[in-house]
Amino acid sequence: MFIVLFHDSEIRHTIAMPLPASGPGRDEVRVWHAHVDDVLADETIVAGARSTLSGAERDRYDRYRLDVDRRMFLLGRTMSRALVGRALDLPPDAWEWREGPHGRPEIARPATALRFNIAHSAGLVVCALACEREVGVDVEDLTRPPIDQKMVRRYCAPDEIADIDAQGPNWRDRFLTYWTLKEAYLKARGVGISVPLGEISFSLRPDGIGMRFLGSLEGTPGDWTFHLARPTDRHVMAVAASSTDGAPPSISVSRYG
């Protein structure tokens, strides 16, 4: 258990947060998830956590119109800072955060082989850590507003479309599963959705999750490991990790807070 201290001129608060005893090894990826209602439970805790943000982060926090969006942003920052800090054996505020390609979060200082990624949806925040490999994570709300079925043919590969159509009334959940896998992969690579999503084809097999590239993406390196989880009844989460030296990492998912 690691205690994160929040300070301002008048407030000193603590939040108890479970953290790894050490950083992830080369052969593993560790993922945590938490809901804002469980960690940022009242305005006193929110105010203390907000006081730890940088000026630019506070400006971004204040621009969110909805309270749940503000709290997801805040939890994503404080949770990531604590997890990365513990893995580096540093206080949460002793390492420097930067935005990489297409907003991918990165560790600017100190120099490290550690990588991390975050995502949030409908109150749930997730953070993934890996060492000496790229990592991406995405989470989607299965109860989100209706999805236009035209998105299936716009963003999915032919085999994915056939699988989604075969689900009948449950097609939406299967589409969001594929979408989450694609997002996790793109976030790990730091390329954004400029890549043609319909040319990334996933398969949900009994022996694991496969990926292949079509069209203009043929020949793209495919040494990646993927993991799907349902951290809550309403959320689906996907993790993507590059398989260095052809060795797939183990991927563990834990509740945070």
C-alpha positions as CSV (number, residue, x, y, z in Angstrom):
1,M,0.0,0.0,0.0
2,F,1.3,3.4,-0.9
3,I,0.0,6.7,0.4
4,V,-0.2,9.6,-1.9
5,L,-0.1,13.0,-0.2
6,F,-2.0,16.0,-1.6
7,H,-0.9,19.4,-0.5
8,D,-2.0,23.0,-0.9
9,S,-1.6,26.0,1.4
10,E,-4.4,24.9,3.6
11,I,-5.1,21.2,2.8
12,R,-3.2,18.0,3.4
13,H,-5.1,14.8,2.4
14,T,-4.2,11.2,1.8
15,I,-5.6,8.5,-0.5
16,A,-4.6,4.9,0.1
17,M,-3.6,3.3,-3.2
18,P,-2.4,-0.2,-3.9
19,L,0.8,-0.2,-5.9
20,P,3.3,-2.8,-7.2
21,A,6.1,-3.8,-5.0
22,S,8.4,-3.1,-7.9
23,G,8.1,-2.2,-11.6
24,P,6.9,-4.7,-14.1
25,G,9.5,-7.1,-15.5
26,R,10.2,-7.5,-19.2
27,D,7.9,-10.5,-19.4
28,E,4.8,-8.8,-18.0
29,V,2.3,-6.0,-18.3
30,R,0.4,-4.8,-15.3
31,V,-3.0,-3.0,-15.6
32,W,-5.1,-1.3,-12.9
33,H,-8.6,0.0,-13.0
34,A,-10.6,2.2,-10.7
35,H,-13.9,4.1,-10.7
36,V,-14.0,7.8,-9.8
37,D,-16.8,7.2,-7.3
38,D,-14.6,4.8,-5.3
39,V,-11.4,6.9,-5.3
40,L,-12.5,10.6,-5.6
41,A,-15.4,10.0,-3.2
42,D,-16.0,13.6,-2.0
43,E,-15.1,17.2,-2.8
44,T,-12.4,17.4,-0.1
45,I,-10.5,14.6,-1.8
46,V,-11.1,16.1,-5.2
47,A,-9.8,19.5,-4.1
48,G,-6.7,17.9,-2.6
49,A,-6.0,15.9,-5.7
50,R,-6.6,18.9,-8.0
51,S,-3.9,20.9,-6.0
52,T,-1.3,18.4,-7.2
53,L,-1.9,19.2,-10.9
54,S,0.4,21.5,-12.9
55,G,-1.0,24.9,-14.0
56,A,-1.7,23.5,-17.5
57,E,-3.3,20.4,-16.1
58,R,-5.6,22.5,-13.9
59,D,-6.6,24.6,-16.9
60,R,-7.5,21.4,-18.8
61,Y,-9.3,20.0,-15.7
62,D,-11.4,23.2,-15.5
63,R,-12.3,23.2,-19.2
64,Y,-14.3,19.9,-18.8
65,R,-18.0,20.7,-18.8
66,L,-19.1,17.5,-17.0
67,D,-18.1,16.6,-13.5
68,V,-17.5,12.9,-14.4
69,D,-15.1,14.0,-17.2
70,R,-13.2,16.3,-14.8
71,R,-12.9,13.5,-12.2
72,M,-11.8,10.9,-14.8
73,F,-9.0,13.3,-16.0
74,L,-8.0,13.9,-12.4
75,L,-7.9,10.2,-11.4
76,G,-6.0,9.4,-14.6
77,R,-3.3,11.9,-13.6
78,T,-3.0,11.0,-9.9
79,M,-3.2,7.2,-10.5
80,S,-0.6,7.3,-13.2
81,R,1.7,9.5,-11.3
82,A,1.5,7.2,-8.3
83,L,1.9,3.9,-10.3
84,V,4.8,5.2,-12.4
85,G,6.5,6.8,-9.4
86,R,6.3,3.6,-7.4
87,A,7.7,1.5,-10.3
88,L,10.6,4.0,-10.6
89,D,11.0,4.2,-6.8
90,L,10.2,7.9,-6.9
91,P,7.6,10.1,-5.3
92,P,4.6,10.7,-7.7
93,D,5.7,14.2,-8.5
94,A,9.4,13.4,-9.0
95,W,9.1,12.3,-12.6
96,E,8.2,14.4,-15.7
97,W,5.1,13.7,-17.8
98,R,5.0,14.7,-21.5
99,E,2.6,14.2,-24.3
100,G,4.1,12.2,-27.2
101,P,2.8,11.5,-30.7
102,H,-1.0,12.0,-30.9
103,G,-1.2,12.7,-27.2
104,R,0.4,9.4,-26.0
105,P,1.6,9.9,-22.4
106,E,5.3,9.3,-21.9
107,I,8.0,9.7,-19.2
108,A,10.2,12.6,-20.2
109,R,12.5,12.3,-17.2
110,P,14.2,10.2,-15.8
111,A,15.4,8.1,-18.7
112,T,13.7,4.8,-18.3
113,A,12.6,1.7,-20.2
114,L,9.2,1.9,-18.4
115,R,6.2,2.7,-20.5
116,F,2.6,3.5,-19.5
117,N,-0.8,4.2,-21.0
118,I,-4.1,5.4,-19.7
119,A,-7.8,5.4,-20.8
120,H,-11.1,6.2,-19.3
121,S,-14.9,5.9,-20.1
122,A,-18.1,6.3,-18.1
123,G,-16.4,6.9,-14.8
124,L,-13.8,4.1,-15.1
125,V,-10.1,4.9,-15.4
126,V,-7.4,2.3,-16.4
127,C,-3.6,2.5,-16.4
128,A,-1.2,0.0,-17.9
129,L,2.6,-0.3,-17.2
130,A,5.2,-2.3,-19.2
131,C,9.0,-2.4,-19.4
132,E,11.0,-2.4,-22.6
133,R,7.9,-2.8,-24.8
134,E,5.2,-0.5,-26.1
135,V,1.8,-0.7,-24.4
136,G,-1.6,0.7,-25.0
137,V,-4.9,0.4,-23.2
138,D,-8.5,1.3,-24.1
139,V,-11.8,1.0,-22.3
140,E,-15.4,1.5,-23.7
141,D,-18.8,1.8,-22.2
142,L,-21.1,-1.0,-23.4
143,T,-24.1,1.1,-22.4
144,R,-23.1,4.1,-24.4
145,P,-25.7,5.9,-26.6
146,P,-26.8,4.0,-29.8
147,I,-24.1,3.4,-32.4
148,D,-24.8,4.0,-36.1
149,Q,-24.3,0.6,-37.9
150,K,-22.6,2.4,-40.7
151,M,-19.6,2.6,-38.4
152,V,-19.2,-1.2,-38.6
153,R,-18.4,-1.1,-42.4
154,R,-16.4,2.1,-42.1
155,Y,-14.0,0.9,-39.4
156,C,-14.0,-2.9,-39.5
157,A,-12.3,-5.4,-41.7
158,P,-14.4,-7.9,-43.8
159,D,-13.9,-10.8,-41.3
160,E,-14.8,-8.6,-38.4
161,I,-17.9,-7.3,-40.2
162,A,-19.0,-10.9,-40.8
163,D,-18.5,-11.8,-37.1
164,I,-20.4,-8.7,-35.9
165,D,-23.3,-9.4,-38.3
166,A,-23.4,-12.9,-36.9
167,Q,-24.1,-11.7,-33.4
168,G,-27.6,-10.5,-34.3
169,P,-29.0,-8.2,-31.6
170,N,-25.7,-8.4,-29.7
171,W,-23.8,-6.9,-32.6
172,R,-23.0,-3.6,-30.7
173,D,-21.0,-5.3,-28.0
174,R,-18.9,-7.2,-30.5
175,F,-18.3,-4.0,-32.5
176,L,-17.1,-2.2,-29.4
177,T,-14.8,-5.2,-28.6
178,Y,-13.1,-4.8,-31.9
179,W,-13.0,-1.0,-31.6
180,T,-11.4,-1.3,-28.2
181,L,-8.7,-3.6,-29.5
182,K,-8.0,-1.3,-32.4
183,E,-7.7,1.7,-30.1
184,A,-5.4,0.0,-27.7
185,Y,-3.1,-1.0,-30.6
186,L,-3.0,2.5,-32.1
187,K,-2.4,4.0,-28.7
188,A,0.5,1.7,-28.1
189,R,2.0,2.7,-31.4
190,G,1.2,6.4,-30.8
191,V,-0.2,6.9,-34.3
192,G,-3.8,7.9,-33.7
193,I,-6.7,7.0,-35.9
194,S,-5.0,8.3,-39.0
195,V,-4.3,4.7,-39.7
196,P,-7.1,3.0,-41.8
197,L,-8.9,1.0,-39.1
198,G,-10.5,-1.3,-41.7
199,E,-7.1,-2.6,-42.7
200,I,-6.4,-3.9,-39.2
201,S,-8.2,-7.2,-38.8
202,F,-8.7,-8.9,-35.4
203,S,-9.9,-12.4,-34.8
204,L,-11.3,-13.6,-31.5
205,R,-10.2,-17.2,-31.4
206,P,-10.5,-19.8,-28.6
207,D,-6.7,-19.9,-28.3
208,G,-6.3,-16.1,-28.2
209,I,-6.6,-12.9,-30.1
210,G,-5.1,-12.7,-33.6
211,M,-4.3,-9.6,-35.7
212,R,-3.4,-9.3,-39.3
213,F,-3.0,-6.3,-41.7
214,L,-4.7,-5.8,-45.0
215,G,-4.3,-3.5,-48.0
216,S,-1.9,-0.6,-47.5
217,L,-0.8,-2.0,-44.1
218,E,0.3,-5.4,-45.4
219,G,3.9,-6.1,-44.1
220,T,3.4,-4.1,-40.9
221,P,5.2,-5.9,-38.0
222,G,2.6,-8.0,-36.2
223,D,4.5,-9.1,-33.1
224,W,1.8,-8.0,-30.6
225,T,0.0,-9.5,-27.7
226,F,-3.6,-8.6,-26.8
227,H,-5.8,-9.1,-23.8
228,L,-9.5,-8.4,-23.3
229,A,-11.2,-8.0,-19.9
230,R,-14.5,-6.9,-18.4
231,P,-13.5,-4.9,-15.3
232,T,-17.2,-4.0,-14.7
233,D,-20.6,-5.2,-16.1
234,R,-20.7,-2.2,-18.4
235,H,-17.1,-1.8,-19.5
236,V,-14.9,-3.8,-22.0
237,M,-11.1,-3.2,-21.8
238,A,-8.4,-4.1,-24.2
239,V,-4.6,-4.1,-23.7
240,A,-2.0,-4.2,-26.5
241,A,1.7,-4.9,-25.9
242,S,4.5,-5.3,-28.4
243,S,6.1,-8.8,-28.2
244,T,9.8,-8.0,-27.9
245,D,12.1,-10.8,-29.2
246,G,8.9,-12.7,-30.2
247,A,8.1,-13.4,-26.5
248,P,4.6,-12.6,-25.5
249,P,4.2,-11.0,-22.0
250,S,1.8,-12.1,-19.4
251,I,-0.9,-9.5,-18.7
252,S,-2.5,-9.0,-15.3
253,V,-5.5,-6.8,-14.4
254,S,-6.1,-5.6,-10.9
255,R,-8.5,-3.3,-9.1
256,Y,-7.0,0.0,-7.9
257,G,-8.1,1.8,-4.8
